[in-house]
Structure formats: structure tokens, C-alpha cells
Amino acid sequence: MASVTQLGYLGLSVADLDAWRKFAAEVLGLEAIDGPGGALLLRMDEYHHRFVLKAGSDDDVAFVGWEVADQRALGELAARLKGAGVEVVEGSADEARLRGVAELIKFHDPSGVPTEAYYGPLMSFERPFKSPRAISGFETGTMGLGHIVVRVDDAAKSLHFYRDLLGMRISDFIEMRMRRGRPTDTLSLTFMHCNPRHHSIAFGAIPAQKRLMHFMLQVKSIDDVGSTYYLAQDLGIPISGSLGRHTNDHMMSFYMRSPSGFEIEYGYGARTVDDATWKVQRHEAPSIWGHRGLAEPPKSPA
């Protein structure tokens, strides 16, 4: 069965492109490139670019791009989606050029998130990626750009879509108590993978306005996480989650607020998934330690 192989690119609609250009280069360490039609492209590895930012008032996800192996796999995926009643549209030549791919199809997930599948990414081996910052680089390659966490309307329908139509696999679940509300209120998140990265997407019925909760960038050195953590604070960028280690992927990371209001996780050292031996797990806490929010005061000693 043809399936998606990685989270290849992410499109964002942002209100302040200039702020993003500065933030992406000076804080995240991404390379900014001027794209067609006034778009801002962000590069992080040998791919020509991984992010497409266009001016807009949403400050939210504009589209999510999933890679498949080749044209045949793209055709098989399109046929499966259509057979399940999902409307599929072929991307135009201009859209393919903007995304830097050979061919793409467009559709929506059950919550209306604009979703795309493509093959043939434009590579730039002749111009190796060089971060504007003194960092070691990003863990990408066949694992894709990182991961995203999105708010969905119906978790069961989303699970069916990403598992049975796009061909992804369940990594684990987190069911945690909400910090606000009734003591019995819980938030359930589903984590899914399509390659050894622990998860390329996570979703749940999150009480928020935006669809995109955060995207994650994984760097190659814990020092890059630490230096960026303090750089963000020095620049006055809100830290929405302090340094911590997650229960499920074991990522050591922190969260900062982007110019668009959603969060960015910056991390190192996540464990990977081997489908031959991996067992689906369930967790009741998001972190082993840390990841305290801005409004969460330090705990007093017992």
C-alpha cells in the first residue's frame, strides 16, 4: 500500500513576514530565501526549502505537505482518497514550483486542514545548507522536517484518515488532565509516525483557536537547544514551555512563542521507532520533567 514517507514541507499564512524572516534566521537558525509571488521560503537541509510563508491574516497553517516515493505512489494515494470520498485536486505548475516539487495533489483532512501529497522534491546539494547561526544543523533527511501538532474536530475520524488513507502508524497516546477546568477533564492526543521519527503528526480535540499548536525542529546537539533557550530569553521571546524531557519520544526540548502566536518546539535526542519491535504505548503525563508554562510557578519543596 502506497503511504506517505515524511512530513516534507509546511505552509504558513502569517501577518508579519518581516518578523518571521528575522526570527527564522536569528533565532531558529533557518536560511531565508525570497520565493515567487512574495513568498518567504525557509531552508534547513539539502532540500531547496521546507517552509513556505505567505502574507495573510490567519497566522496559522496554510497547508501541510507529505512526501511519497514516486509518481506511481502519488497516483495510488489519490485513488485511495477518492475511493474514500475525499475530494482530490491536482496541484498547478505554479503551486508545484512554489513548493519545490515535481507534482502534487491537494485535499483536506477531516477537520478541513489543507493537506497535500507530492513526489520529487527539489534538492540543492550544490549549495550546502549553512545556518545563519553557529549551530550544528537539523535532524531531517528521510525523517522529514520535524513534526506538527494540530487541533482536530474529531479524533476518531482523524485517526482513520491518517492511518487508513495516508498509511501512517500509531506511536502512542497521551491522556492527561487539563490544568484548568474540572478535575475529570482530560486531553487525549494521538501520535503517529511514517518513518523512524517518533511522530510526524500529533492531534487531539485541543481547546484552542488555531489549528497549528506547534511545529518541532530537532537539532543535532544539546548545546544548540541550550544556547537557543537563552538566546530566546535574551531577545524577549516568550518561553511557553521551559526545558524538559517528554515521556513518549524522550525529546529534550523547550517551547517558544512564534511571531504568529503558535509555538515552536526546539529539541534534541528523541528516540526513534522500529516498526518491527515497537509497541504502542499510553501515557498520562506529557513530560518526565520540566516543560513548565509561563503561568506555572515553581513548586515549593515538600
N, C-alpha and C positions, 0 to 999 in steps of 0.2 A: 504494500500500500504506500503510495506516494505521501510524504509528510513534510512538514516544514523542518528545516535543519538548524536555523538560528534566527535570533532577533537581529535583523540586518541593518535596519535604519529606523529612525524615529522622526516624524514631522511635528513641529510645534507651531502654533499660532500665538505670537507674542506681541504685546503692546509696545515694547521698547527694544528695538533691535540693537540700538547703540549700547544700551546697558548690558544686553546679552553678549555682544561682541567683547566688551571689556571683561565681563565676568567669566566667560568661557575661556579666554586666553590667560588672564592674570590669576584666576583662582583655580579653575578646573584643569588648566594645562592643555586645553584643546587648541588646535590650529584653526583660525577663522579664515574662510575663503569667500570671496564675493561670487555669488551664483547668478544664474539667469533670472530676469524679472525682479531684481532687487532682493532675492533671497540671500540669507546668510547660511553658508554651509560650514559645518564643523567636522574636522578630521581628527582621528585618534590612532590610526594604524595604517596599513598598506592600502586599505580601501580609499578611494578618492575622497569620500566623506561618509559619515554615519548619521549626521543630523541635518535636517533641512528646517530652517526657521524662516517664517514669512510673517510680515506685518499683519496684525489682526487684533481684535479686541478680546478674544476668548481667553488668552493666557492659559492655554490648555493643549491637550494632544490634538493634532490635526490629522495624523494618520500613523499607522504602525505597519512597518514593512517586514514580512517574514520571507526568508530565503528558501528556495527549493533547489534541487540538484541541477535540473536542466529543463529544456522546453517540454519534454515528454512529461516530466513530473508536474509541471505547471498545468498542462492540459488535463492530466488525471485529477489534480486537485480541483480545477474548475468544474469538471464533470461531476465530481462528488458533491461539491457545494450546490450546484444546480439541482442535482438529484434530491437534495435535502430541502429544496425550496428556497435556497438563498440566491438572491439576485447577484449576478456576476457581470461586471463590465470590463472590457479590455481598456487598459490604460493607453493614453495617446502617446505619440512620439515625443511631444514636448514634456509630458509627465515623466516618461522614461529617462529623458535627458536630465531633467531636474534631479531625479533620484540617483542617476548614475547607474542605470541597469539596462540590460538588453531588452527585456519585455516584462510587463507586469499586468496583473488583474486586480480589480478593486471590488470590494464587497463590504458588508458591515457585520460586526459581531452581534449577538442577541441584544446588547444594550445600546446599539447604534454607534459603537466606536468604529470610525473609518479604518478599515483593515485592508492590507494589500499583500500579495504574494508575488515574488519575482524570481528571475534567474539571471545570471550573467552580470555580476557587479563589476563596475569599472575599477580597475586596480591601478595603483601608481607606484610600482616598485622602483621606477626610475627616479623617483623623488621620495626617498625615505622619510617617514614621519619624524619630525623633530618638535618636541613640545616647547612652547614659549617659556615654560618653567623648567627648573632643574629637577625634574622627576624622572623616574626610571621607565615610565611608559605604562601602558594599559594591557590587561589580560583580555585579549579578544580572539582573533583567529577563528577557528571553527566553532568557538563558543559564542560568537556574536558580540555585540557592543556592550552587553551587560544584562540588566533585567528591568522590567517595569512592574509597578503595582497600580492597578486600576480599580475604580469603583464600578460595580456592575449592578444591574437591576434584579437579576435572578441568577443565583449561583449555580443552580442545577442546570439551567439552560446553557450557561457559560461553560460548565464542565463538559457537557455533551458537545458543544461547538469545538472547543479547543482539543478535546481528546478524540472524539469520534470523527470529526471532519478535518481538522488540521493535523491530527496524528500525534499530538503531544502526550506525555505520560505524567501521571501524578507523582510528585516527590513526597509531599506530606501535607498535613493540615495543622493550622494553629487555631485553637478556640480559646480566647482569652476574655477575661472580664473587662468590661468597659470602666474607665476611670471615673466617668460621670454617668449619672442615671441610676437605675435600680441595681441592687447588688446581684440580681439574677441576670442582668443584661450581659450578653456575650457577643463578641465579634468573631465570626468564623472566616478564615482565609484559606484559600486553596492555592498550593504552589505547584507549578508544572514545569517540566523540562522537555527539551527536544534534542539535547546533546549533553555532554558531561557537566555543563554548568548546572548547579543545583536547581535553579529555576530561572527561566527566561521571562515568565509572567506569573504574577500572583494576583488574585482578585477576591472580592467579597462585597457584601452589601454595606459598604463603609458609609457612615453618616457624614457626608461632606458634599460640597457643591461641585467641585471639579471632578472630572473623570480620572485624570492622571494624579495619583497620590505622590509618586516619586519615580525617578529612574536612578539606576545604580551604575556607577563606574568603579571597576576594580583595578587598582594599581598593583605594580609588581613588587613594591617594598612597603613595609610597615612604616618606614621613615616618611614616605610620601603622604601617608594618612596623617601622621603626627604633625608634619610641617604644614599641611593644608588646614588642619584643625585650628592651629594657632594663627595662621595667616588669615583665615576667615574671621576670627575674633578680632584681630588687629584692624581689619578693614570694616568692622562693624556689621558683618553679615550675620543675621540671626542664626544661632545654633538651635535647631529644633529637636535634636537628639544628641546627647553627649557621647563620648567614646564608649563603646560597648561591644559585646560579642553575642551574636544571635544563637538561639537554641537549635534551629533547624539546619542552616547552612554553615554555622560556625564562623561566619564572616565577622572580622573585627572592623568596625566602621563608626562613622558619625553621620549625622544628617544636618544639612544646612538649607536655608530658605533661598530659592532661586529668585531672580528678578520678576518672575511671573507668579510667585506665591506658592507654587507646589515645591516639594522638597527634592533634594538630591542626596543620595547615599553615596559616600566615598569610602571604599573599603579595601581590605586586603585579606588573603588567606582563606577564602571559602573552600569547603570540601567539595568534591565532585561526585557525580553519580555514575556508577557502573550498573547498567540495567540488568546484567547477568546475576548480580548479587544484591541489588538494592531492595530494601523492604520499605513499603510506605509506612510512615510514622505519624503520630499525633502528638501535638504539644499543647500545653496550656499556658505557656509564657513565651513572649517573643524573644527575650534575651536572657542569657545566663547571668550577665552582669551589665550594668551601665545603660546607655541609651535613655538617659533621663531627659524629660522635656523641659522646655523653658520655664513652665509654670510649676514644675515639680521640685519642691525644696529638698535639700539633703536630709536623709533620715537620721534621727537622733540615735545615739548608741543605746542599746537596751539596758 
